[in-house]
Amino acid sequence: MKYSRKPYELKQNYYEKLIERRELFRSKTKTNKALQFVFVTTYPLKRTPYSDMIQQVLTADDLFE
């Protein structure tokens, strides 16, 4: 879950952190199932070279419809 006052920009350092967390989760749980990244944020996700890894984005508007 991310709070931002403008569209959230996924940068390389956070992208790498997410990959690291995913692999840590995968190794600790020993899962072989697909893991998906879903962002819950106040504004949409800004398109960057790293934003393609996010499968779903939910905004505050989505939650309160």
N, CA, C and O atoms as a CHARMM CRD file, in Angstrom:
* protein
*
  260
    1    1 MET  N      0.85900  -1.15900   0.00000 PROA 1      0.00000
    2    1 MET  CA     0.00000   0.00000   0.00000 PROA 1      0.00000
    3    1 MET  C      0.90600   1.22300   0.00000 PROA 1      0.00000
    4    1 MET  O      1.83000   1.32300   0.80700 PROA 1      0.00000
    5    2 LYS  N      0.63600   2.14400  -0.90500 PROA 2      0.00000
    6    2 LYS  CA     1.46700   3.33800  -1.03600 PROA 2      0.00000
    7    2 LYS  C      0.60000   4.58300  -1.00800 PROA 2      0.00000
    8    2 LYS  O     -0.45100   4.63600  -1.64700 PROA 2      0.00000
    9    3 TYR  N      1.05400   5.60100  -0.25000 PROA 3      0.00000
   10    3 TYR  CA     0.39200   6.89900  -0.25400 PROA 3      0.00000
   11    3 TYR  C      1.24100   7.85200  -1.07200 PROA 3      0.00000
   12    3 TYR  O      2.46400   7.90100  -0.93300 PROA 3      0.00000
   13    4 SER  N      0.57400   8.60400  -1.92300 PROA 4      0.00000
   14    4 SER  CA     1.25800   9.59300  -2.73000 PROA 4      0.00000
   15    4 SER  C      0.28300  10.70800  -3.05800 PROA 4      0.00000
   16    4 SER  O     -0.91800  10.46900  -3.17800 PROA 4      0.00000
   17    5 ARG  N      0.78700  11.91300  -3.20300 PROA 5      0.00000
   18    5 ARG  CA    -0.06800  13.05000  -3.55900 PROA 5      0.00000
   19    5 ARG  C     -0.17600  13.23500  -5.06600 PROA 5      0.00000
   20    5 ARG  O     -0.86200  14.13600  -5.54800 PROA 5      0.00000
   21    6 LYS  N      0.50600  12.37600  -5.79200 PROA 6      0.00000
   22    6 LYS  CA     0.46200  12.40800  -7.25800 PROA 6      0.00000
   23    6 LYS  C      0.64500  10.97700  -7.73700 PROA 6      0.00000
   24    6 LYS  O      0.92800  10.10100  -6.92000 PROA 6      0.00000
   25    7 PRO  N      0.49400  10.70200  -9.03100 PROA 7      0.00000
   26    7 PRO  CA     0.69500   9.33100  -9.50100 PROA 7      0.00000
   27    7 PRO  C      2.03800   8.77400  -9.02300 PROA 7      0.00000
   28    7 PRO  O      3.07200   9.43200  -9.14100 PROA 7      0.00000
   29    8 TYR  N      2.00900   7.55600  -8.48300 PROA 8      0.00000
   30    8 TYR  CA     3.20400   6.94900  -7.90700 PROA 8      0.00000
   31    8 TYR  C      4.13500   6.47800  -9.01700 PROA 8      0.00000
   32    8 TYR  O      3.71300   5.81300  -9.96300 PROA 8      0.00000
   33    9 GLU  N      5.40500   6.83400  -8.88400 PROA 9      0.00000
   34    9 GLU  CA     6.41600   6.45600  -9.87700 PROA 9      0.00000
   35    9 GLU  C      7.30000   5.35600  -9.29900 PROA 9      0.00000
   36    9 GLU  O      8.03100   5.57800  -8.33400 PROA 9      0.00000
   37   10 LEU  N      7.22600   4.18500  -9.88900 PROA 10     0.00000
   38   10 LEU  CA     8.05000   3.05300  -9.46000 PROA 10     0.00000
   39   10 LEU  C      9.44200   3.22500 -10.05200 PROA 10     0.00000
   40   10 LEU  O      9.61800   3.21000 -11.27100 PROA 10     0.00000
   41   11 LYS  N     10.42700   3.38800  -9.17400 PROA 11     0.00000
   42   11 LYS  CA    11.80400   3.61200  -9.61400 PROA 11     0.00000
   43   11 LYS  C     12.61800   2.34300  -9.45300 PROA 11     0.00000
   44   11 LYS  O     12.16600   1.38200  -8.83100 PROA 11     0.00000
   45   12 GLN  N     13.80400   2.34100 -10.00700 PROA 12     0.00000
   46   12 GLN  CA    14.64800   1.15000 -10.03800 PROA 12     0.00000
   47   12 GLN  C     14.94600   0.60800  -8.64100 PROA 12     0.00000
   48   12 GLN  O     14.90200  -0.60500  -8.43200 PROA 12     0.00000
   49   13 ASN  N     15.24500   1.47500  -7.69200 PROA 13     0.00000
   50   13 ASN  CA    15.60400   0.97900  -6.35700 PROA 13     0.00000
   51   13 ASN  C     14.42700   0.26700  -5.68600 PROA 13     0.00000
   52   13 ASN  O     14.62500  -0.75300  -5.02700 PROA 13     0.00000
   53   14 TYR  N     13.21300   0.78500  -5.84100 PROA 14     0.00000
   54   14 TYR  CA    12.04900   0.12500  -5.24200 PROA 14     0.00000
   55   14 TYR  C     11.69400  -1.14300  -6.01700 PROA 14     0.00000
   56   14 TYR  O     11.25700  -2.13300  -5.43000 PROA 14     0.00000
   57   15 TYR  N     11.88100  -1.11000  -7.32200 PROA 15     0.00000
   58   15 TYR  CA    11.67900  -2.29900  -8.16200 PROA 15     0.00000
   59   15 TYR  C     12.57400  -3.44100  -7.66300 PROA 15     0.00000
   60   15 TYR  O     12.11300  -4.57000  -7.49800 PROA 15     0.00000
   61   16 GLU  N     13.83100  -3.14400  -7.43000 PROA 16     0.00000
   62   16 GLU  CA    14.77500  -4.15900  -6.94900 PROA 16     0.00000
   63   16 GLU  C     14.38500  -4.66900  -5.56100 PROA 16     0.00000
   64   16 GLU  O     14.53700  -5.85400  -5.26300 PROA 16     0.00000
   65   17 LYS  N     13.88800  -3.77800  -4.72900 PROA 17     0.00000
   66   17 LYS  CA    13.44200  -4.17100  -3.39100 PROA 17     0.00000
   67   17 LYS  C     12.23600  -5.12100  -3.47900 PROA 17     0.00000
   68   17 LYS  O     12.15100  -6.09000  -2.72500 PROA 17     0.00000
   69   18 LEU  N     11.32100  -4.84100  -4.38900 PROA 18     0.00000
   70   18 LEU  CA    10.15400  -5.71500  -4.57200 PROA 18     0.00000
   71   18 LEU  C     10.56800  -7.09800  -5.06900 PROA 18     0.00000
   72   18 LEU  O     10.03800  -8.11000  -4.61200 PROA 18     0.00000
   73   19 ILE  N     11.50500  -7.13800  -5.99300 PROA 19     0.00000
   74   19 ILE  CA    12.00300  -8.41800  -6.50200 PROA 19     0.00000
   75   19 ILE  C     12.63900  -9.21300  -5.35900 PROA 19     0.00000
   76   19 ILE  O     12.41100 -10.41500  -5.22200 PROA 19     0.00000
   77   20 GLU  N     13.43300  -8.52900  -4.55100 PROA 20     0.00000
   78   20 GLU  CA    14.08500  -9.17800  -3.40800 PROA 20     0.00000
   79   20 GLU  C     13.05100  -9.73500  -2.42700 PROA 20     0.00000
   80   20 GLU  O     13.19100 -10.85900  -1.94400 PROA 20     0.00000
   81   21 ARG  N     12.01700  -8.94900  -2.13700 PROA 21     0.00000
   82   21 ARG  CA    10.96000  -9.40300  -1.22100 PROA 21     0.00000
   83   21 ARG  C     10.19300 -10.59000  -1.78900 PROA 21     0.00000
   84   21 ARG  O      9.84400 -11.52100  -1.06100 PROA 21     0.00000
   85   22 ARG  N      9.93300 -10.55100  -3.08900 PROA 22     0.00000
   86   22 ARG  CA     9.22500 -11.67300  -3.72200 PROA 22     0.00000
   87   22 ARG  C     10.03800 -12.95600  -3.60700 PROA 22     0.00000
   88   22 ARG  O      9.50000 -14.01300  -3.27500 PROA 22     0.00000
   89   23 GLU  N     11.31800 -12.86100  -3.87900 PROA 23     0.00000
   90   23 GLU  CA    12.16400 -14.05000  -3.82100 PROA 23     0.00000
   91   23 GLU  C     12.34200 -14.54800  -2.38500 PROA 23     0.00000
   92   23 GLU  O     12.43100 -15.75400  -2.15400 PROA 23     0.00000
   93   24 LEU  N     12.39300 -13.64400  -1.43900 PROA 24     0.00000
   94   24 LEU  CA    12.45900 -14.03700  -0.03100 PROA 24     0.00000
   95   24 LEU  C     11.17800 -14.76700   0.37300 PROA 24     0.00000
   96   24 LEU  O     11.23400 -15.80500   1.03200 PROA 24     0.00000
   97   25 PHE  N     10.03700 -14.22800  -0.01700 PROA 25     0.00000
   98   25 PHE  CA     8.75200 -14.87600   0.27200 PROA 25     0.00000
   99   25 PHE  C      8.69500 -16.25700  -0.37300 PROA 25     0.00000
  100   25 PHE  O      8.27700 -17.23200   0.25200 PROA 25     0.00000
  101   26 ARG  N      9.11900 -16.32400  -1.62600 PROA 26     0.00000
  102   26 ARG  CA     9.09800 -17.59800  -2.35100 PROA 26     0.00000
  103   26 ARG  C      9.98500 -18.64000  -1.65400 PROA 26     0.00000
  104   26 ARG  O      9.60000 -19.80300  -1.53500 PROA 26     0.00000
  105   27 SER  N     11.15000 -18.22900  -1.20600 PROA 27     0.00000
  106   27 SER  CA    12.06100 -19.18700  -0.57100 PROA 27     0.00000
  107   27 SER  C     11.57900 -19.60100   0.82100 PROA 27     0.00000
  108   27 SER  O     11.71500 -20.76500   1.19800 PROA 27     0.00000
  109   28 LYS  N     11.02300 -18.67100   1.58100 PROA 28     0.00000
  110   28 LYS  CA    10.55200 -18.98800   2.93200 PROA 28     0.00000
  111   28 LYS  C      9.30200 -19.86700   2.91100 PROA 28     0.00000
  112   28 LYS  O      9.15900 -20.76900   3.73700 PROA 28     0.00000
  113   29 THR  N      8.40200 -19.60400   1.96800 PROA 29     0.00000
  114   29 THR  CA     7.15200 -20.36900   1.91600 PROA 29     0.00000
  115   29 THR  C      7.26800 -21.60200   1.04500 PROA 29     0.00000
  116   29 THR  O      6.40700 -22.48100   1.08200 PROA 29     0.00000
  117   30 LYS  N      8.33800 -21.66700   0.25700 PROA 30     0.00000
  118   30 LYS  CA     8.57200 -22.77300  -0.67300 PROA 30     0.00000
  119   30 LYS  C      7.40200 -22.95500  -1.66000 PROA 30     0.00000
  120   30 LYS  O      7.08400 -24.07000  -2.07400 PROA 30     0.00000
  121   31 THR  N      6.79000 -21.85400  -2.01000 PROA 31     0.00000
  122   31 THR  CA     5.67400 -21.90600  -2.95900 PROA 31     0.00000
  123   31 THR  C      6.18900 -22.03600  -4.38300 PROA 31     0.00000
  124   31 THR  O      7.26400 -21.53600  -4.71500 PROA 31     0.00000
  125   32 ASN  N      5.42400 -22.70000  -5.20800 PROA 32     0.00000
  126   32 ASN  CA     5.73200 -22.75100  -6.63700 PROA 32     0.00000
  127   32 ASN  C      4.59300 -22.11800  -7.42400 PROA 32     0.00000
  128   32 ASN  O      4.52400 -22.25000  -8.64600 PROA 32     0.00000
  129   33 LYS  N      3.71200 -21.43800  -6.72500 PROA 33     0.00000
  130   33 LYS  CA     2.58300 -20.75800  -7.36000 PROA 33     0.00000
  131   33 LYS  C      3.02000 -19.38900  -7.87700 PROA 33     0.00000
  132   33 LYS  O      4.03500 -18.84200  -7.44600 PROA 33     0.00000
  133   34 ALA  N      2.24600 -18.85800  -8.79500 PROA 34     0.00000
  134   34 ALA  CA     2.53900 -17.53400  -9.34600 PROA 34     0.00000
  135   34 ALA  C      2.28400 -16.46500  -8.28400 PROA 34     0.00000
  136   34 ALA  O      1.26800 -16.50000  -7.58900 PROA 34     0.00000
  137   35 LEU  N      3.18700 -15.54400  -8.16900 PROA 35     0.00000
  138   35 LEU  CA     3.03900 -14.42600  -7.24100 PROA 35     0.00000
  139   35 LEU  C      2.79000 -13.16800  -8.06100 PROA 35     0.00000
  140   35 LEU  O      3.46200 -12.92000  -9.06200 PROA 35     0.00000
  141   36 GLN  N      1.80900 -12.37600  -7.62000 PROA 36     0.00000
  142   36 GLN  CA     1.45300 -11.17000  -8.35000 PROA 36     0.00000
  143   36 GLN  C      1.64900  -9.94300  -7.47800 PROA 36     0.00000
  144   36 GLN  O      1.41500  -9.97100  -6.27000 PROA 36     0.00000
  145   37 PHE  N      2.08200  -8.87100  -8.11500 PROA 37     0.00000
  146   37 PHE  CA     2.20200  -7.58700  -7.43400 PROA 37     0.00000
  147   37 PHE  C      0.93300  -6.79200  -7.68000 PROA 37     0.00000
  148   37 PHE  O      0.53600  -6.57200  -8.82400 PROA 37     0.00000
  149   38 VAL  N      0.29900  -6.36000  -6.59300 PROA 38     0.00000
  150   38 VAL  CA    -0.89900  -5.52000  -6.66100 PROA 38     0.00000
  151   38 VAL  C     -0.61400  -4.27900  -5.82800 PROA 38     0.00000
  152   38 VAL  O     -0.27600  -4.38600  -4.64800 PROA 38     0.00000
  153   39 PHE  N     -0.74700  -3.11100  -6.42900 PROA 39     0.00000
  154   39 PHE  CA    -0.52700  -1.85800  -5.71200 PROA 39     0.00000
  155   39 PHE  C     -1.87200  -1.27600  -5.31000 PROA 39     0.00000
  156   39 PHE  O     -2.79400  -1.19300  -6.12300 PROA 39     0.00000
  157   40 VAL  N     -1.97600  -0.87700  -4.05700 PROA 40     0.00000
  158   40 VAL  CA    -3.12200  -0.11400  -3.57300 PROA 40     0.00000
  159   40 VAL  C     -2.57100   1.26200  -3.26000 PROA 40     0.00000
  160   40 VAL  O     -1.70800   1.41900  -2.39600 PROA 40     0.00000
  161   41 THR  N     -3.08000   2.26200  -3.97200 PROA 41     0.00000
  162   41 THR  CA    -2.50900   3.60200  -3.86600 PROA 41     0.00000
  163   41 THR  C     -3.59700   4.65600  -4.01700 PROA 41     0.00000
  164   41 THR  O     -4.68700   4.36800  -4.51000 PROA 41     0.00000
  165   42 THR  N     -3.29600   5.86900  -3.59500 PROA 42     0.00000
  166   42 THR  CA    -4.27500   6.94600  -3.68300 PROA 42     0.00000
  167   42 THR  C     -4.45100   7.45100  -5.11100 PROA 42     0.00000
  168   42 THR  O     -5.53600   7.89800  -5.48300 PROA 42     0.00000
  169   43 TYR  N     -3.40200   7.38300  -5.90200 PROA 43     0.00000
  170   43 TYR  CA    -3.44700   7.81700  -7.29700 PROA 43     0.00000
  171   43 TYR  C     -2.93700   6.68600  -8.18200 PROA 43     0.00000
  172   43 TYR  O     -2.31100   5.74900  -7.68400 PROA 43     0.00000
  173   44 PRO  N     -3.19100   6.75800  -9.46900 PROA 44     0.00000
  174   44 PRO  CA    -2.71500   5.68800 -10.36000 PROA 44     0.00000
  175   44 PRO  C     -1.19700   5.56100 -10.36500 PROA 44     0.00000
  176   44 PRO  O     -0.48300   6.45200  -9.90400 PROA 44     0.00000
  177   45 LEU  N     -0.73000   4.46900 -10.87900 PROA 45     0.00000
  178   45 LEU  CA     0.69800   4.21100 -11.02100 PROA 45     0.00000
  179   45 LEU  C      1.18500   4.86200 -12.31100 PROA 45     0.00000
  180   45 LEU  O      0.61900   4.63700 -13.38200 PROA 45     0.00000
  181   46 LYS  N      2.23100   5.66400 -12.20200 PROA 46     0.00000
  182   46 LYS  CA     2.81900   6.31200 -13.38000 PROA 46     0.00000
  183   46 LYS  C      3.58700   5.27400 -14.18500 PROA 46     0.00000
  184   46 LYS  O      4.30300   4.45300 -13.61200 PROA 46     0.00000
  185   47 ARG  N      3.44600   5.30000 -15.50700 PROA 47     0.00000
  186   47 ARG  CA     4.15300   4.35700 -16.38300 PROA 47     0.00000
  187   47 ARG  C      5.64000   4.65800 -16.37800 PROA 47     0.00000
  188   47 ARG  O      6.06400   5.78200 -16.65000 PROA 47     0.00000
  189   48 THR  N      6.43000   3.62700 -16.06200 PROA 48     0.00000
  190   48 THR  CA     7.88800   3.70500 -16.10200 PROA 48     0.00000
  191   48 THR  C      8.39100   2.37900 -16.66200 PROA 48     0.00000
  192   48 THR  O      7.60200   1.45000 -16.83600 PROA 48     0.00000
  193   49 PRO  N      9.67600   2.27100 -16.94600 PROA 49     0.00000
  194   49 PRO  CA    10.19800   0.97700 -17.40600 PROA 49     0.00000
  195   49 PRO  C     10.00300  -0.13500 -16.36700 PROA 49     0.00000
  196   49 PRO  O     10.03500  -1.31400 -16.71800 PROA 49     0.00000
  197   50 TYR  N      9.80200   0.22500 -15.10400 PROA 50     0.00000
  198   50 TYR  CA     9.67600  -0.75700 -14.03600 PROA 50     0.00000
  199   50 TYR  C      8.22500  -1.05700 -13.66000 PROA 50     0.00000
  200   50 TYR  O      7.96600  -2.02200 -12.94100 PROA 50     0.00000
  201   51 SER  N      7.29400  -0.26300 -14.12400 PROA 51     0.00000
  202   51 SER  CA     5.89700  -0.43300 -13.71700 PROA 51     0.00000
  203   51 SER  C      5.21900  -1.64100 -14.36600 PROA 51     0.00000
  204   51 SER  O      4.14100  -2.04200 -13.92800 PROA 51     0.00000
  205   52 ASP  N      5.82000  -2.22100 -15.38800 PROA 52     0.00000
  206   52 ASP  CA     5.21000  -3.37500 -16.04600 PROA 52     0.00000
  207   52 ASP  C      5.14800  -4.60500 -15.15000 PROA 52     0.00000
  208   52 ASP  O      4.39100  -5.53400 -15.43300 PROA 52     0.00000
  209   53 MET  N      5.93100  -4.62800 -14.07400 PROA 53     0.00000
  210   53 MET  CA     5.90800  -5.78300 -13.17000 PROA 53     0.00000
  211   53 MET  C      4.65000  -5.81800 -12.30200 PROA 53     0.00000
  212   53 MET  O      4.34500  -6.84600 -11.69700 PROA 53     0.00000
  213   54 ILE  N      3.92100  -4.70400 -12.23700 PROA 54     0.00000
  214   54 ILE  CA     2.72200  -4.62000 -11.41100 PROA 54     0.00000
  215   54 ILE  C      1.53100  -5.12800 -12.21400 PROA 54     0.00000
  216   54 ILE  O      1.19500  -4.56400 -13.25500 PROA 54     0.00000
  217   55 GLN  N      0.89100  -6.19500 -11.73200 PROA 55     0.00000
  218   55 GLN  CA    -0.21100  -6.80000 -12.47900 PROA 55     0.00000
  219   55 GLN  C     -1.54400  -6.07000 -12.28000 PROA 55     0.00000
  220   55 GLN  O     -2.39800  -6.07700 -13.16700 PROA 55     0.00000
  221   56 GLN  N     -1.71500  -5.44200 -11.11700 PROA 56     0.00000
  222   56 GLN  CA    -2.99100  -4.78900 -10.82500 PROA 56     0.00000
  223   56 GLN  C     -2.73900  -3.55400  -9.96900 PROA 56     0.00000
  224   56 GLN  O     -1.89600  -3.57200  -9.07200 PROA 56     0.00000
  225   57 VAL  N     -3.47500  -2.47900 -10.25400 PROA 57     0.00000
  226   57 VAL  CA    -3.39400  -1.26000  -9.45800 PROA 57     0.00000
  227   57 VAL  C     -4.80500  -0.91000  -8.99800 PROA 57     0.00000
  228   57 VAL  O     -5.72000  -0.77400  -9.81100 PROA 57     0.00000
  229   58 LEU  N     -4.96900  -0.76800  -7.69500 PROA 58     0.00000
  230   58 LEU  CA    -6.23900  -0.34000  -7.12200 PROA 58     0.00000
  231   58 LEU  C     -6.03400   1.03600  -6.52500 PROA 58     0.00000
  232   58 LEU  O     -5.09700   1.25700  -5.75700 PROA 58     0.00000
  233   59 THR  N     -6.91800   1.96900  -6.88000 PROA 59     0.00000
  234   59 THR  CA    -6.83400   3.32100  -6.32800 PROA 59     0.00000
  235   59 THR  C     -7.90700   3.48600  -5.26200 PROA 59     0.00000
  236   59 THR  O     -8.77300   2.62600  -5.09900 PROA 59     0.00000
  237   60 ALA  N     -7.84100   4.59300  -4.54200 PROA 60     0.00000
  238   60 ALA  CA    -8.83900   4.89400  -3.52000 PROA 60     0.00000
  239   60 ALA  C    -10.22800   4.91000  -4.14900 PROA 60     0.00000
  240   60 ALA  O    -11.18800   4.45100  -3.53000 PROA 60     0.00000
  241   61 ASP  N    -10.34600   5.42900  -5.36700 PROA 61     0.00000
  242   61 ASP  CA   -11.64300   5.45600  -6.05700 PROA 61     0.00000
  243   61 ASP  C    -12.19700   4.04800  -6.24700 PROA 61     0.00000
  244   61 ASP  O    -13.40100   3.83700  -6.10200 PROA 61     0.00000
  245   62 ASP  N    -11.34300   3.09000  -6.56800 PROA 62     0.00000
  246   62 ASP  CA   -11.77900   1.70200  -6.74600 PROA 62     0.00000
  247   62 ASP  C    -12.33300   1.13400  -5.44800 PROA 62     0.00000
  248   62 ASP  O    -13.28800   0.35700  -5.46300 PROA 62     0.00000
  249   63 LEU  N    -11.74300   1.51500  -4.34100 PROA 63     0.00000
  250   63 LEU  CA   -12.14200   0.95000  -3.05800 PROA 63     0.00000
  251   63 LEU  C    -13.46800   1.51900  -2.53900 PROA 63     0.00000
  252   63 LEU  O    -14.16700   0.86600  -1.76500 PROA 63     0.00000
  253   64 PHE  N    -13.80700   2.73600  -2.96900 PROA 64     0.00000
  254   64 PHE  CA   -14.99600   3.39900  -2.43700 PROA 64     0.00000
  255   64 PHE  C    -16.11500   3.56100  -3.45000 PROA 64     0.00000
  256   64 PHE  O    -16.98200   4.41800  -3.28100 PROA 64     0.00000
  257   65 GLU  N    -16.10900   2.75700  -4.49100 PROA 65     0.00000
  258   65 GLU  CA   -17.19400   2.81400  -5.48200 PROA 65     0.00000
  259   65 GLU  C    -18.43800   2.15700  -4.94300 PROA 65     0.00000
  260   65 GLU  O    -19.45700   2.10600  -5.63100 PROA 65     0.00000
